[in-house]
Amino acid sequence: MLEPSLVVDDQGQQGASGMTDYRGLMTRFRWAYVSMSTEGLTEVLAPGFRWNLHYFNADDPLPTGRVLNGLDEMIEELRWRKKNWARVRFSFLAERFAPRLVVQTFRLSAIDVKEGRTFKVDAVDLYDIMDGRILTKSTYWKYQQPDPTEARLV
């Protein structure tokens, strides 16, 4: 895992204390997200939370996406993924912090259980922070061709 970097805040000062709070928030969020903890997510998501999902697949040149509103729809999506994806791996994680914003980049790879094929995406997540909690998570995925060694994992 890559160490997140600090960025300069609105006043041109290193926002170490505020950014440290964002690090803690993201650590708690990642744990709750991976474990699908309703209680943990309730602690880090703001009222009115929205998850904007955007993805691009080179086989289908039209950009697509959808919006999930609230904790229940997020949990439903995470359960769907757990049921339909195997060997999920996150790599190349990096986070950058700014006032009221966290930028996260990573690579996700997994096996689509129904299709029996591996897939890989490079992703950017933008998290809008309000009152120390996540108000929106905007996810942008670009599908990549799996490496030949990954394709043999099925």
NORLIN-V657210 format. One record per helix or strand of 2 or more residues. SS is the DSSP state (~ for helix, > for strand). FROM is the first residue (numbers start at 0). LEN is the number of residues. If there is no record, write none. Layout:
SS|FROM|LEN  SS|FROM|LEN
This chain:
~|15|20  ~|37|7  >|44|13  >|59|10  ~|69|15  >|84|14  >|100|12  >|116|14  >|132|12  ~|147|4
